[in-house]
Amino acid sequence: MARKPSVSLVIPMFNEELNIEHAVAAAAEALQKYSDDYEIIIVDDASTDASPILVSRMAAENPRIRPIRHAKNRKLGGSLKTGYAAASKDLVLYMDADLPFDPDVLGRAIRAMEVTGSDVIAGYRLDRTLEGLRRTLYSYMYNALIGVLFGWPHRDINFSFKLMKREVLEAFELKSEGSLIDAELIVKAKNHGFAIQQIGLDYFPRIRGTSHLSSPAVIVKILRELVTLYPEMRKKVARPQRPLSRPRAVDEPAARRTANE
């Protein structure tokens, strides 16, 4: 029987006391089902509510939960870079703390990765109209802009479901500190020759807490970073084609290290 892959789940968190316990519980249930070894990395971006206390309590009860706290607020990009750098498993999954999708879709995503031989599975919302006209319009315009600039017709580039092999994150440096980081990740992965597949997911709009991802300040930061990082995001790196393969089994990283010694 084939082994299940190991998975690092990265959850950026800022003032999510109303959501974080439920999100982690749902995620842990899915990880136990579809992974032989997992960790949940919660990056607290200098929260000012009770969420850090809740995370510390959960970590004391479950050693697979790894809290990391920023002394200063670094926004989404900074939080994801911290979480990605800390990830130690073969597959890395990004999920927002307000639980925008059912974590049980991890099983379908792992299967899609195995069947297609892809390096990244990027989710898109089957219905993006649930958050209202303004945010829907912003989403369509942003996806169109990224497609025009970088030639990648991604359906929902800022949606938080992204499952990737850890080697994708090790192949290049992410520099965005804001919400551009999702586009930077996908564009650079494509430019480095990694195979990307998309799957449609049911989307659950936030009903508790406050979203900070569509404010004017966030949009301005995206545009500023896009201007700065545009030349770097246009660069392509030649990468040899590889045969189709399953995600590495839990014990393969050790074997790989031995082979390199």
Residue, then its C-alpha position, 0 to 999 in steps of 0.5 A: m500500500a502506497r504511503k501518504p505524503s507528509v504535509s505542512l499546513v501554513i495558516p497566516m493569522f491576524n486577529e482571528e480569535l473567532n475562527i482559529e480554533h475551528a479552522v485548526a480542528a477542521a484542518a487537523e481532521a483532514l490532515q490525519k486522514y490524508s497524511d502520514d505525517y503533518e504539521i500546522i504552522i500558524v503565523d501570528d502576525a502581531s495579533t492584538d486579540a486573544s487569538p495568540i492565547l488560543v493558539s498557544r493552548m492548542a499547541a500545548e495539546n497538540p505538538r504538531i501545531r507550531p505557532i510562530r509570532h511576528a513582533k511587528n505586523r508584516k501583512l500577508g506576504g510576510s506571514l506566508k514567507t515566514g510560514y513557508a520557510a518553516a515548512s519541513k514536510d514534502l507538501v505545503l498547503y496554504m489556508d486562511a484562518d477564516l476557513p474559506f474551504d473545506p480542508d477535506v478537499l486536501g484528499r482530492a488535491i493530492r490525488a490530482m497531483e498524483v494523477t497529473g504529475s503536477d507540482v502545484i495544485a491551485g484552487y479557484r472559487l466556483d462562485r466568486t459572487l458570494e462576497g458582493l459586487r465590489r469584491t467580485l469586480y476587484s477579483y476579475m480585474y486583478n486576475a485579468l491584469i496578472g494574465v495580461l502581464f504574465g501570460w498566465p490565465h489563472r482563474d482565481i490567483n489570490f484564493s488561498f488554497k495552494l498545495m505545492k511540493r516543497e521543492v517549488l518553494e526552494a527553487f526561488e525567493l519570494k519577495s512580496e510583503g503584501s497580497l501580491i505574494d499569491a501571484e508572485l508564487i504562481v508566476k515564478a513557479k510557472n517561469h521555473g518550469f513547474a507544472i500547475q493545475q487548477i481545481g474548482l472548490d466550494y467557497f465559504p465567505r467569512i461570517r466571523g471577524t474582519s477581512h483585511l484583504s480588500s482595503p484600499a491600502v492593500i490594493v495600493k500595496i499590491l500595485r506598488e509591489l507589482v511595479t517593483l517586482y515586475p522585471e523579476m517576475r518576467k524572468k524565465v529559468a530553464r528547467p529539465q523536464r521530469p517524468l511523472s511522479r507521486p509526491r515523495a513518501v515520508d522517508e524519502p527526504a532522508a534517502r535524498r540527503t544520504a544520496n547527496e552526502 
